[in-house]
Amino acid sequence: MSTLKRRTVIGTVPAALATGALAACGDDTEPAAAGSPEDLDAALERGGKLTYWTWTPSGEAQAAAFTAQYPNVEVEVVNAGTATDEYTALQNAVAAGSGAPDVAQIEYYALQQFVLSDALVDLGQYGLADLEPQYTASTWAAVDLGGVYGLPQDSGPMVMLYNQAVFDEFGLTVPATWDEYVAAAEALHTADPNRFLTNDAGDPGFAQPLIWQAGGRPYTVDGTNVGIDLQDEGTRRWADLWNRMLQPGLLAPIPTWSDDWWKALSNGTVASLISGSWMPGILEGSVPEGAGNWRVAPVPSYDGTPVTAENGGSAQSVLKQSADPALAAAFLRWLNSSPESIAVFLENGGFPSTTAELASPEFTGTAPDYFGGQKINEVCVAASENVATGFQYLPFQVYANSVFPDTVGAAYTEQGDLNAGLEAWQESLEGYGEAQGFQVN
């Protein structure tokens, strides 16, 4: 199973993580000593030991390839849990002043929290800011937070995956706009009340990229000054659209990644997915019954103009607790920029953030039998070039996502108004942010 599946799962955030970001802002952590690119090469030559926290399936293989090339370095790969589980352990280590790894995988939406905690090394001191041209604009923007606090590993430009067999059976055409998508959902569910065009039981990792794509920019962040407006024009645009799916019962109320969800994808009960470009590999590996039936298309937009957003993805960062930040940065440079490492990542089904791989004829020319011989990466790469700019996450986004089910989630349960749920979510976030010492506007 691909790691990218697990990146969308948001659990309850323990108090240690929820309150840690601000508590660490004024700590006595000494910044890592200034370095240079030459320090990285020297560190690789002398060697040493590193600990790397990751849940990426390719992590062990990448570390093995690295140590084969640099035998003086030993890398211990640790799966400290996925997503929120890892962040809990990481924030506890930051608060305690010990126990953190040298390098950790951190999703883009959570990265700012650890920057604010003063837990990460600014990799610009080692010249890694010069690597910016190697990455897509959206993924680089996610790590460039007043300093370079990680290197992008993967990306998740949203696309639409759809079951061509179901579309053919019910005479559906591939929607280019959201209005057409709603119409297709109505036609399918009317023809067979047991079928749905898609599912959504209330998932912040799904809602926020859709808000991003709709033009919503509900969060603004400037240090500890935070703006929250979950009723801005773009956010309401998404909510009003999704109400047209939710309130009439056109969304399968099946949680994504649940056993019922896999069954629905297998038997055609759910006929399409809006997801990151990492999803094709997961679908192929997890829904063998769908072989030959599925296709990939651009995500619908509001006016038919190609525009999308990032859904998922993560970077790797160097922790200030590292006893050897230069060696850790050297490993990270190799991990997320060397062709050898990226090849291993792609072999394990990852979708890259590096422009060279995205432009490679070998990558774009892949035509899996599972997708009827379609060159699916051509669609995904085009999506990566159409990611809207300017979206920010909160510095306490991990917490924010954890309370989404208690606020916006009520609208899903009651098939009510998502705008009311968003207003409740905003009220909760404002109170939390102020309690943590943020200036919330």
C-alpha positions as CSV (number, residue, x, y, z in Angstrom):
1,M,0.0,0.0,0.0
2,S,1.3,3.4,-0.9
3,T,2.3,5.8,1.8
4,L,0.2,8.5,0.1
5,K,-2.9,6.8,1.1
6,R,-2.1,7.3,4.7
7,R,-1.2,10.9,4.3
8,T,-4.9,11.8,4.0
9,V,-5.9,10.2,7.3
10,I,-6.2,12.8,10.1
11,G,-6.7,11.5,13.6
12,T,-7.2,13.1,17.0
13,V,-4.2,15.3,18.0
14,P,-2.9,14.6,21.5
15,A,-2.5,17.7,23.8
16,A,1.3,17.4,23.5
17,L,1.2,18.1,19.8
18,A,-1.8,20.5,19.9
19,T,-0.1,22.9,22.4
20,G,3.6,22.3,21.5
21,A,4.0,24.7,18.6
22,L,3.8,27.9,20.6
23,A,5.4,26.5,23.7
24,A,8.5,25.9,21.7
25,C,8.7,29.3,20.1
26,G,10.6,30.8,22.9
27,D,12.7,27.8,23.9
28,D,16.5,27.9,24.3
29,T,17.2,25.6,21.4
30,E,20.5,26.8,19.8
31,P,20.4,27.0,16.0
32,A,22.6,24.7,14.1
33,A,26.0,26.0,13.3
34,A,26.2,27.8,9.9
35,G,27.6,25.7,7.2
36,S,28.3,25.6,3.5
37,P,27.8,23.2,0.5
38,E,31.4,22.1,1.0
39,D,30.5,20.9,4.5
40,L,28.1,18.4,3.0
41,D,30.7,16.8,0.8
42,A,33.1,16.7,3.7
43,A,30.5,15.1,6.0
44,L,29.8,12.3,3.5
45,E,33.5,11.6,3.3
46,R,34.0,11.3,7.0
47,G,30.7,9.5,7.6
48,G,28.7,8.9,10.7
49,K,25.3,7.6,11.9
50,L,21.9,9.1,11.1
51,T,18.3,8.3,12.1
52,Y,15.6,8.8,9.5
53,W,11.9,8.8,10.4
54,T,9.7,8.0,7.5
55,W,6.6,6.1,6.5
56,T,7.4,6.1,2.8
57,P,7.5,2.5,1.4
58,S,10.7,3.3,-0.5
59,G,12.5,4.6,2.6
60,E,14.5,1.4,3.4
61,A,15.5,0.9,-0.3
62,Q,16.5,4.5,-0.7
63,A,18.6,4.3,2.5
64,A,20.3,1.1,1.3
65,A,21.1,2.7,-2.1
66,F,22.6,5.7,-0.2
67,T,24.8,3.7,2.1
68,A,26.0,1.6,-0.9
69,Q,27.2,4.8,-2.5
70,Y,28.5,6.3,0.8
71,P,29.6,3.3,2.9
72,N,31.0,5.5,5.7
73,V,27.5,6.6,6.6
74,E,25.0,4.4,8.5
75,V,21.3,5.3,8.2
76,E,18.7,3.8,10.6
77,V,15.3,4.0,9.1
78,V,12.4,4.2,11.7
79,N,8.7,4.2,11.0
80,A,7.6,6.3,13.9
81,G,4.0,6.1,12.7
82,T,2.2,7.8,9.9
83,A,1.2,11.4,9.7
84,T,-0.3,12.5,13.0
85,D,1.3,9.6,15.0
86,E,4.7,10.7,13.8
87,Y,4.0,14.4,14.5
88,T,3.0,13.5,18.1
89,A,6.3,11.7,18.7
90,L,8.2,14.4,16.9
91,Q,6.7,17.3,18.8
92,N,7.2,15.5,22.1
93,A,10.9,15.1,21.3
94,V,11.1,18.8,20.4
95,A,9.4,19.8,23.6
96,A,11.7,17.5,25.6
97,G,14.9,18.7,23.9
98,S,15.9,15.1,23.0
99,G,14.8,12.1,21.1
100,A,14.3,13.6,17.7
101,P,15.7,12.0,14.5
102,D,18.3,13.6,12.3
103,V,15.9,13.7,9.3
104,A,12.1,13.4,9.4
105,Q,9.3,13.2,6.8
106,I,6.8,15.9,7.3
107,E,3.7,16.6,5.2
108,Y,3.5,20.0,3.6
109,Y,0.4,21.0,5.6
110,A,2.2,20.3,8.9
111,L,5.6,21.7,8.1
112,Q,4.9,25.2,9.3
113,Q,4.1,24.0,12.8
114,F,7.6,22.6,13.2
115,V,9.2,25.7,11.7
116,L,7.3,27.8,14.2
117,S,8.5,25.5,16.9
118,D,12.1,26.3,15.9
119,A,12.7,22.6,15.4
120,L,14.1,22.6,11.9
121,V,17.4,23.5,10.3
122,D,17.3,26.2,7.6
123,L,18.9,24.3,4.7
124,G,19.8,27.5,2.9
125,Q,23.0,27.7,4.9
126,Y,24.2,24.6,3.1
127,G,23.4,26.1,-0.3
128,L,20.3,23.9,-0.8
129,A,18.2,26.9,-1.8
130,D,20.0,26.6,-5.1
131,L,18.0,23.4,-5.8
132,E,14.8,25.4,-6.2
133,P,14.7,25.1,-10.0
134,Q,14.6,21.3,-9.7
135,Y,11.2,21.3,-8.1
136,T,7.7,22.3,-9.1
137,A,6.7,25.8,-7.9
138,S,3.9,24.5,-5.6
139,T,6.1,22.0,-3.7
140,W,9.0,24.5,-3.4
141,A,6.6,27.1,-2.0
142,A,5.6,24.6,0.7
143,V,9.1,24.3,2.0
144,D,10.3,27.9,1.5
145,L,8.9,29.4,4.7
146,G,11.2,32.3,5.3
147,G,14.1,29.8,4.9
148,V,14.4,26.4,3.3
149,Y,13.1,24.0,5.9
150,G,12.9,20.8,3.8
151,L,13.3,19.4,0.4
152,P,10.2,18.3,-1.5
153,Q,9.9,14.5,-2.1
154,D,6.5,14.1,-3.8
155,S,3.5,16.1,-5.0
156,G,-0.2,15.5,-5.4
157,P,-1.7,17.7,-8.1
158,M,-5.4,16.7,-8.1
159,V,-6.9,14.8,-11.0
160,M,-10.1,12.9,-11.5
161,L,-10.0,9.1,-11.8
162,Y,-13.2,7.5,-13.2
163,N,-14.5,4.1,-14.1
164,Q,-14.9,4.1,-17.9
165,A,-17.0,0.9,-17.8
166,V,-19.6,2.5,-15.5
167,F,-19.6,5.7,-17.5
168,D,-20.2,3.7,-20.6
169,E,-23.0,1.6,-19.0
170,F,-24.9,4.7,-17.9
171,G,-24.1,7.0,-20.8
172,L,-22.0,9.5,-18.8
173,T,-19.5,11.8,-20.4
174,V,-16.3,12.9,-18.7
175,P,-17.2,16.2,-17.0
176,A,-15.0,19.2,-17.6
177,T,-16.8,21.5,-15.2
178,W,-18.2,21.1,-11.8
179,D,-21.7,21.8,-13.1
180,E,-21.3,18.9,-15.4
181,Y,-20.0,16.8,-12.6
182,V,-23.1,17.4,-10.5
183,A,-25.3,16.6,-13.5
184,A,-23.5,13.3,-14.0
185,A,-23.9,12.5,-10.3
186,E,-27.6,13.2,-10.5
187,A,-28.0,11.1,-13.7
188,L,-26.1,8.1,-12.2
189,H,-27.8,8.1,-8.9
190,T,-31.2,8.5,-10.5
191,A,-30.6,5.6,-12.8
192,D,-29.4,3.4,-10.0
193,P,-29.9,4.6,-6.4
194,N,-27.2,2.2,-5.2
195,R,-24.5,4.0,-7.3
196,F,-22.7,7.2,-6.6
197,L,-20.4,9.3,-8.7
198,T,-18.1,9.8,-5.7
199,N,-17.9,9.5,-1.9
200,D,-17.2,12.0,0.9
201,A,-18.0,11.4,4.6
202,G,-16.1,14.5,5.7
203,D,-12.4,14.7,5.3
204,P,-10.3,17.9,5.8
205,G,-7.5,16.5,3.7
206,F,-10.0,16.3,0.8
207,A,-12.0,19.5,1.5
208,Q,-9.1,21.9,1.7
209,P,-7.6,21.1,-1.7
210,L,-11.0,21.6,-3.2
211,I,-11.3,24.9,-1.4
212,W,-7.8,25.8,-2.8
213,Q,-8.9,24.9,-6.3
214,A,-12.1,26.9,-6.0
215,G,-10.0,30.0,-5.2
216,G,-10.4,29.9,-1.5
217,R,-7.6,31.4,0.5
218,P,-9.0,31.1,4.0
219,Y,-5.7,31.3,5.9
220,T,-3.1,34.0,6.1
221,V,0.0,33.5,8.2
222,D,2.7,36.0,9.2
223,G,4.6,34.6,12.1
224,T,2.2,34.4,15.0
225,N,-0.3,36.7,13.2
226,V,-3.0,34.5,11.7
227,G,-6.0,35.3,9.6
228,I,-8.9,32.9,9.3
229,D,-11.8,33.4,6.9
230,L,-13.7,30.2,6.1
231,Q,-16.4,32.2,4.4
232,D,-14.2,34.0,1.8
233,E,-15.4,33.9,-1.7
234,G,-13.6,30.8,-2.9
235,T,-14.4,28.8,0.2
236,R,-18.1,29.6,-0.1
237,R,-17.9,28.7,-3.8
238,W,-16.7,25.2,-2.9
239,A,-19.2,24.9,-0.1
240,D,-22.1,26.0,-2.3
241,L,-21.1,23.5,-5.0
242,W,-20.6,20.6,-2.6
243,N,-23.9,21.3,-0.9
244,R,-25.5,20.4,-4.3
245,M,-23.9,17.0,-3.9
246,L,-24.3,16.5,-0.2
247,Q,-27.8,17.7,0.6
248,P,-29.7,15.6,-2.1
249,G,-27.7,12.5,-1.1
250,L,-25.5,12.3,-4.2
251,L,-22.4,11.6,-2.1
252,A,-21.8,8.0,-1.0
253,P,-21.4,8.4,2.8
254,I,-18.5,6.1,2.9
255,P,-15.2,7.1,4.6
256,T,-12.3,7.2,2.2
257,W,-9.8,4.3,2.9
258,S,-12.4,2.2,4.7
259,D,-13.1,-1.4,3.8
260,D,-16.5,-0.3,2.4
261,W,-14.7,2.2,0.2
262,W,-12.4,-0.4,-1.4
263,K,-15.5,-2.6,-2.0
264,A,-17.3,0.3,-3.6
265,L,-14.4,1.0,-6.0
266,S,-14.2,-2.7,-6.8
267,N,-17.8,-3.3,-7.7
268,G,-18.5,0.1,-9.3
269,T,-20.7,1.5,-6.6
270,V,-18.4,4.5,-6.6
271,A,-17.6,5.6,-10.1
272,S,-15.0,8.3,-9.7
273,L,-12.4,9.8,-7.4
274,I,-11.0,13.3,-7.0
275,S,-7.6,12.7,-5.6
276,G,-3.9,13.4,-5.9
277,S,-1.8,12.2,-8.8
278,W,-0.4,9.5,-6.5
279,M,-3.7,7.7,-6.5
280,P,-3.3,5.7,-9.8
281,G,-0.6,3.5,-8.3
282,I,-2.7,2.9,-5.2
283,L,-5.8,2.0,-7.2
284,E,-3.9,-0.4,-9.4
285,G,-2.4,-2.1,-6.4
286,S,-5.5,-2.2,-4.3
287,V,-8.4,-2.7,-6.7
288,P,-7.4,-5.4,-9.1
289,E,-11.0,-6.0,-10.1
290,G,-10.9,-2.6,-11.8
291,A,-8.1,-3.6,-14.3
292,G,-8.8,-2.0,-17.7
293,N,-11.8,0.0,-16.5
294,W,-10.3,3.1,-14.9
295,R,-9.0,6.3,-16.6
296,V,-7.5,9.6,-15.5
297,A,-8.8,13.1,-16.5
298,P,-8.2,16.6,-15.4
299,V,-10.2,17.6,-12.3
300,P,-13.3,19.6,-13.2
301,S,-13.1,23.3,-12.8
302,Y,-15.7,26.0,-12.4
303,D,-15.4,27.5,-15.9
304,G,-13.6,24.7,-17.8
305,T,-10.2,26.4,-17.5
306,P,-7.6,23.9,-16.3
307,V,-6.8,24.7,-12.6
308,T,-6.1,22.3,-9.8
309,A,-4.5,22.2,-6.3
310,E,-2.1,20.0,-4.4
311,N,-3.7,17.1,-2.5
312,G,-1.1,15.5,-0.2
313,G,2.7,15.3,-0.5
314,S,5.5,15.7,1.9
315,A,9.1,16.9,2.4
316,Q,12.0,15.7,4.5
317,S,13.6,18.1,7.0
318,V,16.7,18.2,9.2
319,L,16.0,18.5,12.9
320,K,18.0,21.0,15.0
321,Q,18.6,18.2,17.5
322,S,20.7,16.4,15.0
323,A,24.3,15.9,16.3
324,D,25.5,16.2,12.8
325,P,23.3,18.5,10.8
326,A,25.8,18.7,7.9
327,L,25.7,14.9,7.4
328,A,21.9,14.9,7.8
329,A,21.6,17.7,5.1
330,A,23.9,15.8,2.8
331,F,21.8,12.7,3.1
332,L,18.6,14.8,2.5
333,R,20.2,16.4,-0.6
334,W,20.9,13.0,-2.0
335,L,17.5,11.6,-0.9
336,N,15.4,14.2,-2.7
337,S,17.5,15.4,-5.5
338,S,19.7,12.6,-6.8
339,P,18.5,10.6,-9.8
340,E,19.4,7.4,-8.1
341,S,17.2,8.0,-5.1
342,I,14.3,9.4,-7.2
343,A,14.4,6.3,-9.4
344,V,13.9,4.1,-6.3
345,F,11.0,6.3,-5.2
346,L,9.3,6.1,-8.6
347,E,9.7,2.3,-8.6
348,N,7.7,2.2,-5.4
349,G,4.8,4.1,-7.0
350,G,5.6,7.7,-5.9
351,F,4.6,10.8,-7.9
352,P,7.6,13.1,-8.1
353,S,8.0,16.8,-7.2
354,T,11.1,17.1,-9.5
355,T,10.6,18.8,-12.9
356,A,13.2,16.6,-14.6
357,E,11.2,13.4,-13.9
358,L,7.9,15.1,-14.7
359,A,9.3,16.1,-18.1
360,S,10.9,12.7,-18.8
361,P,9.4,10.9,-21.9
362,E,9.9,7.6,-20.0
363,F,7.7,8.9,-17.2
364,T,5.1,10.6,-19.3
365,G,4.9,7.8,-21.8
366,T,4.0,5.2,-19.2
367,A,0.7,3.5,-20.4
368,P,-0.5,1.0,-17.8
369,D,-2.8,-1.8,-18.9
370,Y,-4.8,-1.2,-15.8
371,F,-5.8,2.2,-17.2
372,G,-6.6,0.8,-20.7
373,G,-3.2,1.8,-22.1
374,Q,-3.8,5.5,-21.3
375,K,-0.7,7.6,-20.8
376,I,-2.0,8.7,-17.4
377,N,1.1,10.6,-16.4
378,E,0.6,13.0,-19.3
379,V,-2.6,14.1,-17.5
380,C,-1.0,14.2,-14.1
381,V,2.0,16.2,-15.3
382,A,-0.3,18.7,-16.9
383,A,-2.1,19.0,-13.6
384,S,1.2,19.8,-11.9
385,E,1.6,22.7,-14.2
386,N,-1.9,24.0,-13.4
387,V,-1.7,24.2,-9.6
388,A,-3.2,27.5,-8.4
389,T,-0.8,29.6,-6.3
390,G,-1.1,31.4,-3.0
391,F,-2.7,28.8,-0.7
392,Q,-1.4,28.7,2.9
393,Y,-2.0,26.3,5.8
394,L,-2.3,27.3,9.4
395,P,0.7,26.9,11.8
396,F,-1.6,24.6,13.8
397,Q,-3.1,22.8,10.9
398,V,-2.6,19.4,12.5
399,Y,-4.9,20.5,15.3
400,A,-7.3,22.2,12.9
401,N,-7.8,19.0,10.9
402,S,-8.4,17.0,14.0
403,V,-11.5,19.1,14.9
404,F,-12.9,19.2,11.4
405,P,-15.2,16.1,12.1
406,D,-16.6,17.9,15.2
407,T,-17.6,21.0,13.2
408,V,-17.9,20.6,9.5
409,G,-18.4,16.9,10.0
410,A,-21.8,17.6,11.5
411,A,-23.0,19.0,8.1
412,Y,-22.0,15.7,6.5
413,T,-23.9,13.7,9.1
414,E,-27.0,15.8,8.8
415,Q,-26.8,16.5,5.1
416,G,-26.9,20.1,6.1
417,D,-25.2,23.3,5.0
418,L,-21.5,23.1,4.8
419,N,-21.2,26.9,5.3
420,A,-22.7,26.5,8.8
421,G,-20.1,23.8,9.4
422,L,-17.3,26.0,8.2
423,E,-18.4,28.8,10.5
424,A,-18.4,26.5,13.4
425,W,-14.9,25.3,12.4
426,Q,-13.7,28.9,12.2
427,E,-15.0,29.7,15.7
428,S,-13.2,26.6,17.1
429,L,-10.0,27.6,15.4
430,E,-10.1,31.2,16.5
431,G,-10.5,30.2,20.1
432,Y,-7.7,27.6,19.9
433,G,-5.3,29.9,18.1
434,E,-5.8,32.7,20.7
435,A,-5.4,30.3,23.6
436,Q,-2.1,29.3,22.1
437,G,-0.8,32.8,21.9
438,F,-1.5,33.6,18.2
439,Q,-3.0,36.9,17.2
440,V,-6.0,35.8,15.2
441,N,-7.8,38.1,12.9
